[in-house]
């Protein structure tokens, strides 16, 4: 069966899927994917919202007869792809292709840690006790051990880290329940699959050889399809560098205490030394200061409090290591803790000394935690080098890869070959008819302290016209919080503020209410799909330029300047364009969606580079008149009433 036959008006997809109709852009992309799979080449494809890109790569992948790995941006998208899209396409094509889903090990229940946790008596609240009871009942019946199956326990529950494993604390083949391990089972199925669905974090964990104990994490493949590919440069930076988090140290202390109670209950000094490490980590967090920041390491490296805190941490780690060395023969868990202590001690030493080579040395503090890291200045040579180890086809796709009509920025960041094939497909949705782009007049410069106040005044009449039903997307929490305060009491619609509920709960509430106004920052700019009238207006406060104060970005800017480049034109501007396209993409999600996009930043119209942003967006009618916005919503509501 060829691509045209599969997507044809009387083909298997049309016969099997109610409402399916051939789309020219979808078929064009599917042909390009098939050609790349056959030639073993590289394809970069931007497919606008509504193109049907998932089917456009799944169909040729399933028809190819090759071993294909599909990677997507998040676990939620991974689940949707595997449990919803893939079964439909596979059944329609009638292909008996073996498929598998593989996630990082922290997504699977660990039987050994579940047993150890129950024996340690560490349930801290009645709610956690109820969650633990539900996990126990589910553990007895689950076949996959994938914690996503258990919706009754929140994804961010503090119980999950206690009963799942990480690369640090997994006992590997030494585990007493190794033969019944859900991770081993999932990886075995992955090795046998013809089409494997993973996520980018797992992809890079393998590419950077970050996880040990299971040899190669992913099987060899004939082809890689990387969906949501615009996320790859950022995710790659996390895995090609070196980092240490306070969480790793706290988990070592916690696990050492649990293993001591189980296998060496009389060795109380071990438990005390584990507590000493926990205290040293907390004290080191305080030594960074109360401010939440992300900055170069050299800004704090010489602070006396931090120097003393690092010395105390190293002493506590050494003391725990000494006790673990004595206790390790008592159990495999204690032996694992000893290995981790040695690894983390070496990591602390490396990351608290001056960095060597082309890396960015930085730290980040949160309310109760910190991270110290060294990130490669450039990931392109690292990614390209690893690509060349595989004699495979590579397909990179997303709704947002191009700047204007070109892929230079994306290809350069990953070091993709100049001969890579490229394809840009516009969304089939009728933006010119169904969307209106509004530029509020007379706003001050975005750097003005009055900007957010002026923005709120400008959008209140927009919200009145839309009757709520809006996303307000901000580039900073400071602006979000100020806007939330100023809108409170000004509008009659429910205000949903990022951080007041978990993201999934906030979105569920938004859909349920039908007239809410949701205020969010970066995590709501992408990966959010609200179709229908509940989301009829998207308001973006400023052009999403990355903060020049970010230590990794600042170092890359300086490196580009030293090389004679123009970092604003070559890096900051195209990165902001792609980010804006993601935010804009929240508005029109279906053929029947209609809505208003508000781009408030006056630089779009006053700066020469504003044209690049506008040229990268779908074609929409533009206005600076609030009356046009009001008439547009009146037209939309009249159409809804007629329907």
MILOLUM-251457 format. One line per 2 residues: their letters; for each residue x, z, y of C-alpha. Coordinates in steps of 0.5 Angstrom, whole numbers, padded with zeros to 4 digits. Layout:
BEGIN
a = X:Z:Y  ...
This chain:
BEGIN
xx = 0000:0000:0000  0003:-0002:0007
xx = 0002:0002:0014  -0004:-0003:0016
xx = -0008:-0003:0010  -0008:0005:0010
xx = -0010:0005:0017  -0015:-0001:0017
xx = -0022:-0001:0018  -0024:-0001:0011
xx = -0017:0003:0009  -0017:0009:0005
xx = -0017:0014:0011  -0023:0010:0014
xx = -0027:0011:0007  -0025:0018:0006
xx = -0025:0021:0013  -0032:0021:0017
xx = -0031:0018:0024  -0024:0015:0023
xx = -0023:0009:0027  -0016:0005:0027
xx = -0012:0007:0034  -0007:0001:0036
xx = -0002:0007:0038  -0003:0011:0032
xx = -0001:0004:0028  0004:0002:0032
xx = 0008:0009:0031  0006:0009:0024
xx = 0010:0002:0023  0016:0005:0027
xx = 0016:0011:0023  0016:0007:0017
xx = 0022:0002:0019  0026:0008:0021
xx = 0025:0011:0014  0026:0005:0010
xx = 0033:0004:0014  0035:0011:0015
xx = 0036:0010:0022  0034:0015:0028
xx = 0027:0014:0032  0025:0018:0038
xx = 0018:0017:0039  0013:0020:0045
xx = 0006:0020:0043  0001:0022:0048
xx = -0005:0027:0047  -0010:0024:0042
xx = -0005:0018:0039  -0006:0022:0032
xx = 0002:0023:0031  0001:0027:0026
xx = -0002:0022:0021  0002:0017:0024
xx = 0008:0020:0021  0005:0023:0015
xx = 0002:0017:0012  0009:0013:0012
xx = 0012:0019:0009  0008:0020:0004
xx = 0008:0013:0002  0015:0012:0003
xx = 0017:0015:-0004  0023:0019:-0001
xx = 0024:0027:0000  0022:0028:0007
xx = 0022:0035:0011  0017:0036:0016
xx = 0019:0041:0022  0015:0043:0027
xx = 0015:0048:0033  0011:0054:0031
xx = 0009:0058:0024  0002:0057:0027
xx = 0003:0049:0027  0006:0049:0021
xx = 0000:0052:0017  -0005:0047:0021
xx = 0000:0042:0018  0000:0044:0011
xx = -0007:0047:0010  -0011:0042:0014
xx = -0008:0035:0016  -0003:0034:0010
xx = -0009:0035:0004  -0013:0031:0008
xx = -0008:0025:0008  -0006:0026:0001
xx = -0013:0026:-0002  -0014:0020:0002
xx = -0008:0016:0000  -0009:0018:-0007
xx = -0002:0020:-0008  0000:0025:-0013
xx = 0006:0027:-0008  0009:0035:-0009
xx = 0008:0038:-0003  0011:0045:-0001
xx = 0011:0050:0005  0017:0054:0007
xx = 0018:0059:0012  0023:0064:0014
xx = 0024:0070:0009  0021:0075:0014
xx = 0014:0072:0013  0014:0074:0006
xx = 0012:0080:0003  0018:0084:0000
xx = 0016:0088:-0006  0022:0092:-0006
xx = 0021:0094:0001  0014:0095:0000
xx = 0015:0100:-0006  0021:0103:-0002
xx = 0017:0104:0004  0011:0108:0001
xx = 0016:0113:-0002  0019:0114:0004
xx = 0013:0117:0007  0014:0114:0014
xx = 0007:0112:0016  0006:0114:0023
xx = -0001:0114:0025  -0008:0113:0021
xx = -0008:0106:0024  -0002:0104:0020
xx = -0004:0108:0014  -0010:0104:0014
xx = -0006:0097:0015  -0002:0100:0009
xx = -0007:0101:0004  -0010:0093:0006
xx = -0003:0091:0005  -0002:0094:-0002
xx = -0009:0091:-0004  -0007:0084:-0002
xx = 0000:0085:-0005  -0004:0086:-0012
xx = -0007:0079:-0011  -0003:0074:-0007
xx = 0000:0069:-0010  0005:0066:-0005
xx = 0006:0073:-0001  0005:0069:0006
xx = 0003:0075:0011  -0001:0070:0014
xx = -0006:0070:0009  -0008:0077:0011
xx = -0011:0077:0018  -0014:0084:0017
xx = -0007:0086:0019  -0004:0084:0026
xx = 0002:0079:0026  0005:0084:0031
xx = 0004:0090:0027  0010:0095:0027
xx = 0008:0095:0019  0011:0088:0017
xx = 0018:0089:0019  0018:0095:0014
xx = 0015:0091:0008  0018:0084:0009
xx = 0026:0083:0009  0031:0079:0013
xx = 0038:0076:0012  0041:0083:0014
xx = 0037:0087:0009  0035:0083:0003
xx = 0039:0085:-0003  0039:0078:-0006
xx = 0040:0077:-0013  0042:0084:-0014
xx = 0035:0086:-0012  0031:0089:-0018
xx = 0025:0085:-0017  0029:0079:-0016
xx = 0025:0075:-0021  0018:0076:-0018
xx = 0021:0075:-0011  0016:0071:-0006
xx = 0022:0068:-0002  0025:0066:-0009
xx = 0019:0063:-0011  0017:0059:-0004
xx = 0025:0056:-0004  0024:0054:-0012
xx = 0018:0050:-0010  0021:0047:-0004
xx = 0027:0045:-0008  0022:0041:-0012
xx = 0017:0038:-0007  0017:0031:-0005
xx = 0015:0033:0002  0017:0040:0005
xx = 0014:0043:0011  0018:0048:0015
xx = 0019:0050:0022  0025:0049:0027
xx = 0027:0056:0027  0028:0055:0019
xx = 0031:0048:0020  0037:0051:0025
xx = 0038:0057:0021  0040:0053:0015
xx = 0043:0047:0019  0048:0053:0022
xx = 0048:0056:0016  0046:0063:0019
xx = 0043:0066:0012  0047:0068:0006
xx = 0045:0070:-0001  0041:0064:-0003
xx = 0046:0058:-0002  0043:0052:0002
xx = 0037:0055:0005  0033:0048:0005
xx = 0034:0042:0000  0037:0036:0001
xx = 0033:0031:0004  0032:0023:0005
xx = 0029:0024:0012  0027:0029:0017
xx = 0021:0029:0021  0022:0034:0027
xx = 0015:0034:0031  0015:0038:0038
xx = 0022:0036:0038  0022:0038:0046
xx = 0023:0045:0043  0030:0043:0039
xx = 0035:0044:0045  0033:0051:0046
xx = 0032:0053:0039  0039:0050:0037
xx = 0042:0054:0042  0040:0060:0039
xx = 0042:0059:0032  0049:0055:0034
xx = 0051:0062:0038  0053:0069:0036
xx = 0048:0075:0038  0047:0082:0037
xx = 0041:0085:0038  0039:0093:0038
xx = 0034:0091:0033  0039:0090:0028
xx = 0042:0096:0029  0036:0100:0029
xx = 0034:0097:0023  0040:0099:0020
xx = 0039:0106:0022  0032:0106:0019
xx = 0034:0103:0013  0040:0107:0011
xx = 0035:0113:0012  0030:0110:0007
xx = 0035:0109:0002  0038:0116:0003
xx = 0032:0119:0002  0030:0115:-0004
xx = 0037:0114:-0008  0041:0120:-0005
xx = 0036:0125:-0003  0042:0131:-0003
xx = 0046:0127:0002  0043:0129:0008
xx = 0049:0128:0012  0048:0120:0011
xx = 0041:0121:0014  0044:0125:0020
xx = 0049:0119:0021  0044:0114:0021
xx = 0040:0118:0026  0046:0118:0030
xx = 0047:0111:0030  0039:0110:0033
xx = 0041:0115:0038  0047:0111:0040
xx = 0043:0105:0041  0038:0108:0045
xx = 0044:0111:0050  0047:0104:0050
xx = 0040:0101:0052  0040:0106:0058
xx = 0047:0105:0060  0045:0098:0062
xx = 0041:0101:0067  0033:0101:0068
xx = 0033:0094:0071  0030:0088:0066
xx = 0035:0083:0067  0038:0077:0063
xx = 0045:0076:0066  0053:0074:0065
xx = 0056:0079:0061  0062:0080:0066
xx = 0057:0083:0071  0057:0089:0067
xx = 0063:0089:0062  0067:0094:0066
xx = 0061:0099:0068  0064:0106:0066
xx = 0057:0108:0063  0057:0102:0059
xx = 0064:0102:0056  0063:0109:0054
xx = 0056:0107:0051  0060:0102:0047
xx = 0065:0107:0045  0060:0111:0042
xx = 0056:0106:0039  0062:0104:0035
xx = 0064:0111:0033  0057:0112:0031
xx = 0057:0106:0027  0064:0108:0024
xx = 0061:0115:0022  0055:0111:0018
xx = 0060:0106:0015  0064:0112:0012
xx = 0058:0116:0009  0055:0109:0006
xx = 0062:0108:0003  0061:0114:-0001
xx = 0054:0113:-0002  0054:0106:-0004
xx = 0055:0107:-0012  0048:0110:-0012
xx = 0044:0104:-0011  0043:0097:-0009
xx = 0040:0099:-0002  0045:0103:0000
xx = 0051:0098:-0002  0047:0093:0002
xx = 0047:0098:0008  0054:0098:0007
xx = 0055:0091:0008  0051:0090:0014
xx = 0054:0096:0017  0061:0092:0017
xx = 0058:0086:0019  0055:0089:0025
xx = 0061:0093:0027  0065:0086:0027
xx = 0059:0083:0031  0060:0089:0036
xx = 0067:0088:0037  0067:0081:0038
xx = 0061:0081:0043  0064:0086:0047
xx = 0071:0083:0048  0072:0077:0053
xx = 0069:0071:0050  0074:0065:0048
xx = 0072:0058:0048  0067:0054:0051
xx = 0061:0059:0050  0057:0063:0055
xx = 0057:0070:0054  0051:0074:0057
xx = 0046:0080:0055  0039:0081:0056
xx = 0035:0088:0057  0028:0089:0055
xx = 0024:0096:0056  0027:0099:0050
xx = 0032:0094:0047  0038:0089:0049
xx = 0041:0083:0046  0048:0081:0047
xx = 0050:0074:0046  0055:0068:0046
xx = 0052:0061:0047  0055:0054:0046
xx = 0056:0051:0053  0054:0044:0050
xx = 0050:0044:0043  0050:0036:0043
xx = 0057:0036:0039  0055:0041:0034
xx = 0048:0038:0033  0051:0031:0032
xx = 0056:0033:0028  0051:0037:0023
xx = 0047:0030:0023  0052:0026:0021
xx = 0053:0030:0015  0046:0028:0012
xx = 0045:0021:0010  0038:0021:0012
xx = 0033:0018:0017  0031:0022:0023
xx = 0025:0022:0027  0024:0026:0033
xx = 0017:0026:0036  0013:0030:0041
xx = 0008:0029:0047  0013:0030:0052
xx = 0020:0027:0051  0020:0022:0056
xx = 0022:0023:0064  0018:0017:0067
xx = 0020:0012:0062  0026:0014:0059
xx = 0029:0018:0054  0036:0019:0056
xx = 0035:0027:0058  0033:0029:0051
xx = 0038:0024:0047  0044:0027:0051
xx = 0042:0034:0050  0042:0033:0042
xx = 0048:0028:0042  0043:0023:0039
xx = 0046:0016:0038  0046:0011:0043
xx = 0043:0006:0038  0037:0010:0036
xx = 0030:0007:0037  0025:0009:0042
xx = 0018:0009:0043  0013:0011:0048
xx = 0006:0011:0047  0001:0013:0052
xx = -0005:0018:0051  -0011:0014:0049
xx = -0016:0018:0053  -0019:0016:0060
xx = -0015:0020:0065  -0017:0015:0070
xx = -0024:0017:0069  -0024:0024:0066
xx = -0019:0027:0070  -0018:0029:0078
xx = -0011:0031:0081  -0012:0035:0087
xx = -0006:0037:0091  -0009:0043:0096
xx = -0007:0041:0103  -0003:0046:0108
xx = 0001:0050:0103  0007:0053:0105
xx = 0014:0052:0102  0014:0055:0095
xx = 0020:0060:0097  0016:0063:0102
xx = 0013:0070:0101  0006:0068:0103
xx = 0006:0062:0098  0002:0066:0092
xx = -0003:0069:0098  -0004:0062:0100
xx = -0005:0059:0093  -0010:0064:0092
xx = -0014:0062:0098  -0013:0055:0096
xx = -0016:0055:0089  -0022:0060:0090
xx = -0026:0054:0092  -0023:0050:0086
xx = -0026:0056:0082  -0032:0056:0085
xx = -0033:0049:0084  -0031:0049:0076
xx = -0035:0056:0075  -0029:0059:0072
xx = -0027:0055:0066  -0020:0055:0068
xx = -0012:0056:0066  -0008:0059:0072
xx = -0001:0057:0070  0005:0061:0073
xx = 0013:0060:0073  0014:0067:0074
xx = 0010:0074:0072  0011:0076:0079
xx = 0007:0071:0082  0002:0072:0076
xx = 0001:0079:0078  0000:0078:0085
xx = -0005:0072:0084  -0009:0077:0079
xx = -0009:0083:0084  -0011:0078:0090
xx = -0017:0075:0085  -0020:0081:0083
xx = -0026:0082:0086  -0026:0075:0089
xx = -0029:0071:0084  -0035:0073:0079
xx = -0032:0070:0073  -0028:0074:0068
xx = -0020:0075:0069  -0016:0074:0063
xx = -0009:0076:0064  -0003:0075:0060
xx = 0000:0081:0057  -0007:0085:0057
xx = -0008:0082:0050  -0004:0079:0044
xx = -0004:0071:0046  -0009:0069:0040
xx = -0014:0075:0042  -0014:0072:0049
xx = -0015:0065:0047  -0021:0067:0043
xx = -0024:0071:0048  -0023:0065:0053
xx = -0026:0061:0048  -0032:0066:0047
xx = -0033:0067:0054  -0034:0060:0056
xx = -0033:0061:0064  -0027:0065:0064
xx = -0020:0065:0068  -0014:0066:0064
xx = -0007:0067:0068  -0001:0066:0064
xx = 0006:0064:0064  0011:0060:0060
xx = 0008:0061:0053  0001:0058:0055
xx = 0004:0052:0058  0005:0049:0051
xx = 0002:0050:0044  -0005:0052:0046
xx = -0011:0047:0045  -0018:0049:0048
xx = -0023:0043:0047  -0029:0042:0051
xx = -0032:0045:0057  -0029:0052:0057
xx = -0023:0049:0060  -0025:0045:0065
xx = -0019:0046:0070  -0012:0047:0070
xx = -0008:0050:0076  0000:0050:0076
xx = 0003:0054:0082  0010:0051:0082
xx = 0014:0046:0079  0017:0049:0073
xx = 0025:0049:0075  0029:0053:0070
xx = 0031:0060:0074  0038:0058:0077
xx = 0040:0065:0075  0039:0064:0068
xx = 0047:0065:0065  0046:0060:0060
xx = 0043:0055:0065  0048:0057:0071
xx = 0054:0056:0066  0052:0049:0064
xx = 0051:0047:0072  0058:0049:0073
xx = 0061:0045:0068  0057:0039:0070
xx = 0060:0040:0077  0067:0041:0074
xx = 0066:0034:0071  0064:0031:0077
xx = 0056:0030:0075  0050:0032:0079
xx = 0046:0038:0075  0040:0037:0079
xx = 0039:0030:0078  0042:0030:0071
xx = 0039:0036:0068  0035:0041:0072
xx = 0030:0035:0074  0029:0032:0068
xx = 0028:0039:0064  0023:0041:0069
xx = 0019:0034:0069  0018:0035:0061
xx = 0016:0042:0062  0011:0040:0067
xx = 0008:0035:0062  0007:0040:0057
xx = 0003:0044:0062  -0001:0038:0064
xx = -0003:0037:0057  -0007:0043:0056
xx = -0013:0040:0060  -0015:0034:0057
xx = -0015:0035:0049  -0021:0031:0047
xx = -0024:0024:0048  -0030:0027:0051
xx = -0026:0033:0056  -0026:0032:0063
xx = -0023:0036:0068  -0019:0038:0075
xx = -0011:0039:0075  -0009:0042:0081
xx = -0001:0041:0082  -0001:0046:0088
xx = 0007:0045:0090  0008:0041:0096
xx = 0014:0039:0094  0011:0034:0090
xx = 0009:0030:0096  0015:0032:0101
xx = 0021:0031:0097  0024:0025:0094
xx = 0024:0027:0087  0016:0029:0087
xx = 0015:0021:0085  0019:0022:0078
xx = 0014:0028:0077  0008:0024:0078
xx = 0011:0018:0075  0011:0022:0068
xx = 0004:0024:0068  -0002:0020:0066
xx = -0005:0016:0071  -0011:0020:0075
xx = -0014:0019:0081  -0011:0024:0086
xx = -0014:0027:0092  -0012:0033:0098
xx = -0020:0034:0099  -0023:0040:0096
xx = -0030:0036:0097  -0028:0031:0092
xx = -0026:0036:0087  -0033:0039:0088
xx = -0036:0032:0087  -0032:0031:0081
xx = -0035:0037:0078  -0042:0036:0080
xx = -0041:0029:0076  -0039:0033:0070
xx = -0044:0038:0070  -0049:0032:0071
xx = -0047:0029:0065  -0047:0035:0061
xx = -0054:0036:0063  -0056:0029:0061
x = -0053:0030:0054
